[in-house]
């Protein structure tokens, strides 16, 4: 545990920031997981409805400094590409 006053304050700040950042990260991850699950169940129309909320969550996280701007852009690009192409169904081996 810190002894110096400034170190104590830094610890308080880092704990507060960790909680703050976790909220944004969790929101992003759950939305992306839900969308991928919907695509897996072949409910692409419902997945496309989640797209605007995913964009919003990613942009908000980038704005708050939780992730970098290019990371948000990359994630948006990949999820859009994932939704636009038809899902690949693997053939069963005999």
C-alpha positions, 0 to 999 in steps of 0.5 A, a space after each residue: 500500500 502507498 505511504 506517500 500522499 500523492 501515491 495514495 491519491 494516484 491509487 484512488 484515481 486509478 481505481 476510479 478509472 478502472 471502474 469507469 473503463 470497465 463499464 465501456 469495455 463490457 458494453 462493447 464486448 457484450 454487444 459484439 458477442 450478441 451480434 456474432 451469436 445472432 449471425 451464428 443463429 442466422 438472424 442477420 436482420 436482427 444483428 444488423 439492427 444492433 449495428 448502430 448501438 455497436 457503433 455508438 458504444 465503440 465511438 463512446 469508448 474511443 472518445 473517453 480514451 478507453 480504446 484508441 480511435 483506430 481500434 474503434 474504426 477497425 472493430 466497426 469495419 470488421 463487424 460490418 464486413 462480418 455482417 455483409 458477407 453470408 455465413 459459411 456453413 461447413 459441410 459434414 464429413 462422412 
